[in-house]
Amino acid sequence: MEDKEKEELLRANQELAEENRRMAKYYLSPSQIIGGCIGLIIYILIKSIGNYDWVIVDIFGIIIFVCPAMIIGMVLFNKLD
């Protein structure tokens, strides 16, 4: 390979690496998705077992259960690596 081709490949590789770093902020890992699903299932079970009525405010309850479950899933996923 010529030096120009090598430089172009290195520059393209660096651009891709930078793009991957920027996109990592917006990526949901499989453990986060699983954690969110587990949080949602737990919330539905609590609502069903307790015979609570479903109201519009349950959207906030779902968010309160799912978001921390996703964060916990992310933390556990990173510790296992």
Backbone as a printed PyTorch tensor [residue, N CA C, xyz], in Angstrom:
tensor([[[  0.8290,  -1.1910,   0.0000],
         [  0.0000,   0.0000,   0.0000],
         [  0.8690,   1.2490,   0.0000]],

        [[  0.3280,   2.2270,  -0.6040],
         [  1.0540,   3.4860,  -0.6110],
         [  0.7910,   4.2360,   0.6880]],

        [[  1.6430,   5.2010,   0.9410],
         [  1.5030,   5.9870,   2.1720],
         [  0.1920,   6.7520,   2.2130]],

        [[ -0.2520,   7.2640,   1.0620],
         [ -1.5100,   8.0150,   1.0130],
         [ -2.6880,   7.1230,   1.3820]],

        [[ -2.6900,   5.9100,   0.8430],
         [ -3.7750,   4.9780,   1.1400],
         [ -3.7890,   4.6190,   2.6230]],

        [[ -2.6150,   4.3980,   3.1890],
         [ -2.5280,   4.0850,   4.6150],
         [ -3.0340,   5.2450,   5.4610]],

        [[ -2.6590,   6.4640,   5.0850],
         [ -3.1130,   7.6360,   5.8300],
         [ -4.6220,   7.8010,   5.7400]],

        [[ -5.1830,   7.5560,   4.5600],
         [ -6.6330,   7.6530,   4.3750],
         [ -7.3540,   6.6010,   5.2070]],

        [[ -6.8140,   5.3900,   5.2270],
         [ -7.4300,   4.3320,   6.0280],
         [ -7.3490,   4.6480,   7.5210]],

        [[ -6.2120,   5.1670,   7.9690],
         [ -6.0710,   5.5290,   9.3810],
         [ -7.0270,   6.6570,   9.7600]],

        [[ -7.1570,   7.6410,   8.8680],
         [ -8.0690,   8.7580,   9.1380],
         [ -9.5220,   8.2750,   9.1830]],

        [[ -9.8960,   7.3970,   8.2430],
         [-11.2470,   6.8500,   8.2350],
         [-11.5060,   6.0300,   9.4910]],

        [[-10.4900,   5.2770,   9.9230],
         [-10.6270,   4.4740,  11.1360],
         [-10.8190,   5.3650,  12.3580]],

        [[-10.0670,   6.4590,  12.4230],
         [-10.2030,   7.3910,  13.5420],
         [-11.5840,   8.0520,  13.5440]],

        [[-12.0890,   8.3910,  12.3590],
         [-13.4280,   8.9910,  12.2690],
         [-14.4920,   8.0120,  12.7400]],

        [[-14.3680,   6.7550,  12.3530],
         [-15.3250,   5.7390,  12.7940],
         [-15.2510,   5.5230,  14.3040]],

        [[-14.0390,   5.5240,  14.8470],
         [-13.8850,   5.3560,  16.2940],
         [-14.5270,   6.5200,  17.0350]],

        [[-14.3590,   7.7370,  16.5290],
         [-14.9820,   8.9070,  17.1540],
         [-16.5050,   8.8330,  17.0680]],

        [[-17.0160,   8.3980,  15.9390],
         [-18.4690,   8.2440,  15.7760],
         [-19.0110,   7.2010,  16.7490]],

        [[-18.2720,   6.1060,  16.9390],
         [-18.6940,   5.0740,  17.8930],
         [-18.7250,   5.6220,  19.3130]],

        [[-17.7530,   6.4410,  19.6840],
         [-17.7340,   7.0340,  21.0270],
         [-18.9270,   7.9570,  21.2360]],

        [[-19.2630,   8.7370,  20.1990],
         [-20.4180,   9.6400,  20.3270],
         [-21.7310,   8.8680,  20.4000]],

        [[-21.8560,   7.8060,  19.6240],
         [-23.1050,   7.0420,  19.5890],
         [-23.2790,   6.1550,  20.8110]],

        [[-22.2040,   5.8450,  21.5210],
         [-22.3000,   4.9930,  22.7090],
         [-23.1750,   5.6340,  23.7730]],

        [[-23.3020,   6.9510,  23.7650],
         [-24.1490,   7.6370,  24.7400],
         [-25.6190,   7.3050,  24.5390]],

        [[-26.0050,   6.9920,  23.3030],
         [-27.4130,   6.7980,  22.9710],
         [-27.7780,   5.3380,  22.7680]],

        [[-26.8690,   4.4480,  23.0240],
         [-27.0880,   3.0290,  22.7820],
         [-27.5910,   2.3370,  24.0440]],

        [[-28.6350,   1.5400,  23.8960],
         [-29.1240,   0.7240,  25.0040],
         [-28.5090,  -0.6640,  24.8890]],

        [[-27.8280,  -1.0730,  25.9220],
         [-27.2370,  -2.4040,  25.9030],
         [-28.3320,  -3.4440,  26.1550]],

        [[-28.0780,  -4.6850,  25.7820],
         [-29.0640,  -5.7320,  26.0340],
         [-29.4110,  -5.8690,  27.5160]],

        [[-28.4380,  -5.6460,  28.3990],
         [-28.7200,  -5.7510,  29.8280],
         [-29.6570,  -4.6320,  30.2890]],

        [[-29.5440,  -3.4430,  29.6830],
         [-30.4580,  -2.3600,  30.0330],
         [-31.8810,  -2.6960,  29.5850]],

        [[-32.0080,  -3.2530,  28.4060],
         [-33.3330,  -3.6230,  27.9100],
         [-33.9350,  -4.7130,  28.7840]],

        [[-33.1430,  -5.7100,  29.1490],
         [-33.6250,  -6.7830,  30.0220],
         [-34.0070,  -6.2250,  31.3900]],

        [[-33.1680,  -5.3380,  31.9310],
         [-33.4870,  -4.7110,  33.2160],
         [-34.7820,  -3.9220,  33.1560]],

        [[-34.9890,  -3.1890,  32.0640],
         [-36.2300,  -2.4380,  31.8960],
         [-37.4410,  -3.3510,  31.8120]],

        [[-37.3080,  -4.4660,  31.0990],
         [-38.4110,  -5.4340,  31.0000],
         [-38.7170,  -6.0610,  32.3500]],

        [[-37.6780,  -6.3780,  33.1100],
         [-37.8890,  -6.9440,  34.4480],
         [-38.6010,  -5.9270,  35.3330]],

        [[-38.1900,  -4.6720,  35.2720],
         [-38.8620,  -3.6220,  36.0430],
         [-40.3180,  -3.4820,  35.6620]],

        [[-40.6150,  -3.5570,  34.3700],
         [-41.9980,  -3.4620,  33.8980],
         [-42.8250,  -4.6510,  34.3700]],

        [[-42.2650,  -5.8330,  34.3040],
         [-42.9830,  -7.0360,  34.7620],
         [-43.2540,  -6.9570,  36.2590]],

        [[-42.2700,  -6.5060,  37.0390],
         [-42.4710,  -6.3740,  38.4850],
         [-43.5850,  -5.3780,  38.7710]],

        [[-43.5910,  -4.2730,  38.0510],
         [-44.6390,  -3.2600,  38.2600],
         [-46.0150,  -3.8320,  37.9410]],

        [[-46.1240,  -4.5480,  36.8400],
         [-47.4180,  -5.1390,  36.4630],
         [-47.8510,  -6.1860,  37.4870]],

        [[-46.9020,  -6.9930,  37.9770],
         [-47.2380,  -7.9920,  39.0000],
         [-47.7370,  -7.3300,  40.2860]],

        [[-47.0700,  -6.2670,  40.7080],
         [-47.4940,  -5.5650,  41.9210],
         [-48.9060,  -5.0090,  41.7420]],

        [[-49.1620,  -4.4300,  40.5680],
         [-50.4910,  -3.8750,  40.3030],
         [-51.5490,  -4.9830,  40.2580]],

        [[-51.2080,  -6.1270,  39.6820],
         [-52.1700,  -7.2190,  39.5540],
         [-52.4320,  -7.9160,  40.8820]],

        [[-51.3810,  -8.2000,  41.6290],
         [-51.5310,  -8.9080,  42.9010],
         [-52.2670,  -8.0420,  43.9170]],

        [[-51.9790,  -6.7530,  43.9190],
         [-52.6110,  -5.8500,  44.8720],
         [-54.0060,  -5.4050,  44.4820]],

        [[-54.5110,  -5.8530,  43.3210],
         [-55.8260,  -5.4710,  42.8130],
         [-56.0000,  -3.9560,  42.7600]],

        [[-54.9400,  -3.2610,  42.3420],
         [-55.0200,  -1.8180,  42.1920],
         [-55.6450,  -1.4950,  40.8420]],

        [[-56.3640,  -0.3930,  40.7860],
         [-56.9380,   0.0460,  39.5190],
         [-55.8550,   0.6900,  38.6660]],

        [[-56.0190,   0.5580,  37.3610],
         [-55.0830,   1.1800,  36.4280],
         [-55.5870,   2.5790,  36.1050]],

        [[-54.7520,   3.5630,  36.3430],
         [-55.1100,   4.9520,  36.0600],
         [-53.9920,   5.5820,  35.2350]],

        [[-54.2270,   6.7790,  34.7530],
         [-53.2600,   7.4490,  33.8870],
         [-51.9400,   7.7470,  34.6170]],

        [[-51.9820,   7.8630,  35.9250],
         [-50.7840,   8.1560,  36.7060],
         [-49.8240,   6.9590,  36.7040]],

        [[-50.3070,   5.7890,  36.3110],
         [-49.4420,   4.6090,  36.2570],
         [-48.2880,   4.7800,  35.2750]],

        [[-48.4250,   5.7000,  34.3450],
         [-47.3170,   5.9710,  33.4220],
         [-46.0890,   6.4150,  34.2200]],

        [[-46.2980,   7.2540,  35.2290],
         [-45.1860,   7.6980,  36.0680],
         [-44.6240,   6.5460,  36.8920]],

        [[-45.5060,   5.6800,  37.3660],
         [-45.0480,   4.5050,  38.1140],
         [-44.1960,   3.5870,  37.2620]],

        [[-44.6080,   3.4130,  36.0120],
         [-43.8190,   2.5760,  35.1060],
         [-42.4500,   3.2030,  34.8720]],

        [[-42.4110,   4.5100,  34.6670],
         [-41.1300,   5.1920,  34.4580],
         [-40.2510,   5.0540,  35.6930]],

        [[-40.8570,   5.1670,  36.8720],
         [-40.0950,   5.0650,  38.1210],
         [-39.4950,   3.6660,  38.2890]],

        [[-40.1790,   2.6190,  37.8080],
         [-39.6410,   1.2670,  37.9170],
         [-38.6770,   0.9280,  36.7890]],

        [[-38.9650,   1.3620,  35.5680],
         [-38.1800,   0.9340,  34.4130],
         [-36.8310,   1.6400,  34.3420]],

        [[-36.7820,   2.9370,  34.5650],
         [-35.5140,   3.6790,  34.4370],
         [-34.4350,   3.1840,  35.3940]],

        [[-34.7290,   3.0410,  36.6820],
         [-33.6800,   2.5010,  37.5700],
         [-33.2850,   1.0720,  37.2150]],

        [[-34.2450,   0.2840,  36.7390],
         [-33.9090,  -1.0830,  36.3460],
         [-32.9430,  -1.0770,  35.1700]],

        [[-33.1150,  -0.1470,  34.2550],
         [-32.1940,  -0.0350,  33.1230],
         [-30.8080,   0.3940,  33.5990]],

        [[-30.7740,   1.3210,  34.5330],
         [-29.4840,   1.7920,  35.0520],
         [-28.7760,   0.6810,  35.8070]],

        [[-29.5290,  -0.0600,  36.6270],
         [-28.9330,  -1.1820,  37.3640],
         [-28.4140,  -2.2250,  36.3940]],

        [[-29.1800,  -2.5110,  35.3400],
         [-28.7300,  -3.4510,  34.3290],
         [-27.4400,  -3.0010,  33.6760]],

        [[-27.3200,  -1.7060,  33.3880],
         [-26.1070,  -1.1760,  32.7800],
         [-24.9180,  -1.3140,  33.7300]],

        [[-25.1300,  -0.9990,  35.0100],
         [-24.0420,  -1.0880,  35.9800],
         [-23.5810,  -2.5350,  36.1370]],

        [[-24.5290,  -3.4580,  36.2290],
         [-24.1560,  -4.8770,  36.3630],
         [-23.4430,  -5.3680,  35.1110]],

        [[-23.9010,  -4.9250,  33.9430],
         [-23.2740,  -5.3450,  32.6950],
         [-21.8390,  -4.8590,  32.6380]],

        [[-21.5920,  -3.6300,  33.0530],
         [-20.2310,  -3.0930,  33.0190],
         [-19.3380,  -3.7570,  34.0570]],

        [[-19.8800,  -4.1630,  35.2090],
         [-19.0560,  -4.8180,  36.2350],
         [-18.6880,  -6.2340,  35.8340]],

        [[-19.5450,  -6.8930,  35.0340],
         [-19.2720,  -8.2600,  34.6500],
         [-18.2070,  -8.3540,  33.5570]],

        [[-17.9790,  -7.2820,  32.8380],
         [-16.9670,  -7.2900,  31.7760],
         [-15.5630,  -7.2710,  32.3110]]])
